[in-house]
Amino acid sequence: MGARGPWRFFTVEEARTVEAMCEQIIPADHDPGAAWAGVVRFIDRQLAGFLKAHRKTYRQGIAALDKTSRLLHGAPFAALPAGKQGAILTALEKNKVPGEAWQGASAKAFFDLVVAHTMQGFYGDPRHGGNRDRVSWQMLGVPSTPVRGRSHYDLRKG
């Protein structure tokens, strides 16, 4: 699998960081959260293809997030307890993070992008890499979409 492990775009460390972010955005409760649903896999696949334009934003944002985490708590973001991760993401959302970590980049823009992609991966069609076992659809009571090209009608009835 090489230096990237199972990932198409992310390094193993980057994937761990993004997964921790996604799990803070859609945490598990009585239903599985973003991590179990495979949202980071969705984002990774999309960054290797359709969302290529966001690659630089992700690379810089992940590095800045980990730098912020190290400055504030002495550890990478994925290694922090959930409460500290949530506090850092709240700071990102408000764009109130150490400037030396972000070097003029917008923490809020990065946060908003990851939120949007997390929602797409959690609620989208599983064929794109997320929403494992249609977990979000089951949670919402949404029926699974039929396979394309199949008839919606029961032709056995006369």
C-alpha positions as CSV (number, residue, x, y, z in Angstrom):
1,M,0.0,0.0,0.0
2,G,3.0,2.3,0.1
3,A,3.6,5.4,2.3
4,R,0.0,6.5,2.1
5,G,-1.4,3.3,3.4
6,P,-5.0,2.7,2.3
7,W,-5.5,6.3,1.2
8,R,-5.7,7.8,-2.2
9,F,-4.8,11.4,-1.2
10,F,-4.3,11.6,2.5
11,T,-1.3,10.4,4.5
12,V,-2.2,8.1,7.4
13,E,-1.6,11.1,9.8
14,E,-3.8,13.4,7.7
15,A,-6.6,10.9,7.6
16,R,-6.5,10.5,11.3
17,T,-6.8,14.2,11.8
18,V,-9.7,14.6,9.3
19,E,-11.5,11.6,10.9
20,A,-11.2,13.2,14.3
21,M,-12.6,16.4,12.9
22,C,-15.5,14.6,11.2
23,E,-16.3,12.7,14.3
24,Q,-16.6,16.0,16.2
25,I,-18.9,17.4,13.5
26,I,-21.2,14.3,13.4
27,P,-20.4,12.4,16.6
28,A,-21.7,8.9,17.4
29,D,-24.6,8.7,19.8
30,H,-27.3,6.0,19.7
31,D,-26.5,6.0,15.9
32,P,-23.0,5.7,14.4
33,G,-21.1,9.0,13.7
34,A,-19.0,10.2,10.8
35,A,-16.0,8.0,11.6
36,W,-18.0,4.7,11.5
37,A,-19.9,5.9,8.4
38,G,-16.6,6.3,6.5
39,V,-16.8,10.0,5.9
40,V,-13.0,10.4,5.8
41,R,-12.9,7.7,3.1
42,F,-15.5,9.7,1.1
43,I,-13.4,12.9,1.4
44,D,-10.2,11.1,0.5
45,R,-11.8,9.6,-2.7
46,Q,-13.2,12.9,-3.7
47,L,-9.9,14.8,-3.2
48,A,-8.3,12.2,-5.5
49,G,-10.9,13.0,-8.1
50,F,-13.8,15.4,-8.3
51,L,-12.7,17.7,-5.5
52,K,-9.0,18.1,-6.6
53,A,-9.3,21.8,-6.4
54,H,-9.5,21.6,-2.6
55,R,-6.3,19.6,-2.2
56,K,-4.1,22.5,-1.2
57,T,-6.7,23.8,1.2
58,Y,-6.8,20.4,2.9
59,R,-3.0,20.0,3.1
60,Q,-2.6,23.5,4.5
61,G,-5.6,23.3,6.8
62,I,-4.7,19.9,8.3
63,A,-1.1,21.1,9.0
64,A,-2.3,24.4,10.5
65,L,-4.9,22.5,12.7
66,D,-2.2,20.2,14.0
67,K,0.1,23.2,14.6
68,T,-2.7,25.0,16.5
69,S,-3.3,21.9,18.6
70,R,0.4,21.6,19.4
71,L,0.6,25.2,20.3
72,L,-2.4,25.1,22.6
73,H,-2.2,21.6,24.0
74,G,1.2,20.1,23.1
75,A,-0.2,17.2,21.0
76,P,-1.6,16.6,17.5
77,F,-5.3,17.2,17.1
78,A,-6.3,13.5,16.7
79,A,-4.5,12.7,20.0
80,L,-6.5,15.2,22.1
81,P,-9.6,14.3,24.1
82,A,-12.9,15.1,22.5
83,G,-13.5,18.2,24.7
84,K,-10.3,19.8,23.6
85,Q,-10.9,18.9,20.0
86,G,-14.3,20.5,20.2
87,A,-12.9,23.7,21.7
88,I,-10.3,23.9,18.9
89,L,-13.0,23.4,16.2
90,T,-15.1,26.1,17.9
91,A,-12.1,28.5,17.6
92,L,-11.6,27.5,14.0
93,E,-15.3,28.2,13.3
94,K,-14.9,31.7,14.8
95,N,-11.5,32.2,13.1
96,K,-10.0,32.8,16.5
97,V,-6.8,30.6,16.3
98,P,-3.1,31.4,16.7
99,G,-2.1,33.4,13.6
100,E,1.3,31.8,13.4
101,A,-0.3,28.4,12.7
102,W,-2.5,29.7,9.9
103,Q,-0.1,32.2,8.1
104,G,-2.9,34.3,6.7
105,A,-5.2,31.4,5.7
106,S,-8.7,31.4,7.0
107,A,-9.4,28.8,9.7
108,K,-13.1,29.4,9.3
109,A,-13.0,28.7,5.5
110,F,-11.2,25.4,6.1
111,F,-13.6,24.5,8.9
112,D,-16.6,25.3,6.7
113,L,-15.2,23.2,3.8
114,V,-14.7,20.2,6.1
115,V,-18.2,20.6,7.5
116,A,-19.7,20.6,4.0
117,H,-17.7,17.6,2.9
118,T,-18.6,15.8,6.1
119,M,-22.3,16.3,5.5
120,Q,-21.9,15.1,1.9
121,G,-20.0,12.0,3.0
122,F,-22.4,11.2,5.8
123,Y,-25.7,11.8,4.0
124,G,-24.7,11.1,0.4
125,D,-25.0,7.9,-1.7
126,P,-22.7,5.2,-0.4
127,R,-21.3,4.5,-3.8
128,H,-19.2,7.6,-3.4
129,G,-17.3,6.2,-0.4
130,G,-19.2,7.4,2.7
131,N,-22.5,6.6,4.4
132,R,-21.5,3.0,5.1
133,D,-24.4,0.6,5.1
134,R,-26.7,3.6,4.4
135,V,-26.4,4.5,8.1
136,S,-27.7,8.0,7.8
137,W,-30.6,7.0,5.6
138,Q,-31.6,4.4,8.1
139,M,-31.3,6.9,10.9
140,L,-33.6,9.3,9.0
141,G,-36.0,6.5,7.9
142,V,-35.2,7.2,4.2
143,P,-35.6,4.2,2.0
144,S,-32.6,3.1,0.0
145,T,-32.6,4.2,-3.6
146,P,-33.1,1.4,-6.1
147,V,-30.3,0.3,-8.3
148,R,-30.3,2.4,-11.5
149,G,-31.8,0.7,-14.4
150,R,-34.1,-1.5,-12.4
151,S,-37.8,-1.2,-12.7
152,H,-39.6,0.4,-9.8
153,Y,-42.7,-1.7,-10.5
154,D,-43.5,-5.2,-9.5
155,L,-44.0,-6.8,-12.9
156,R,-45.2,-10.1,-11.5
157,K,-48.7,-8.6,-10.8
158,G,-51.0,-8.9,-13.7
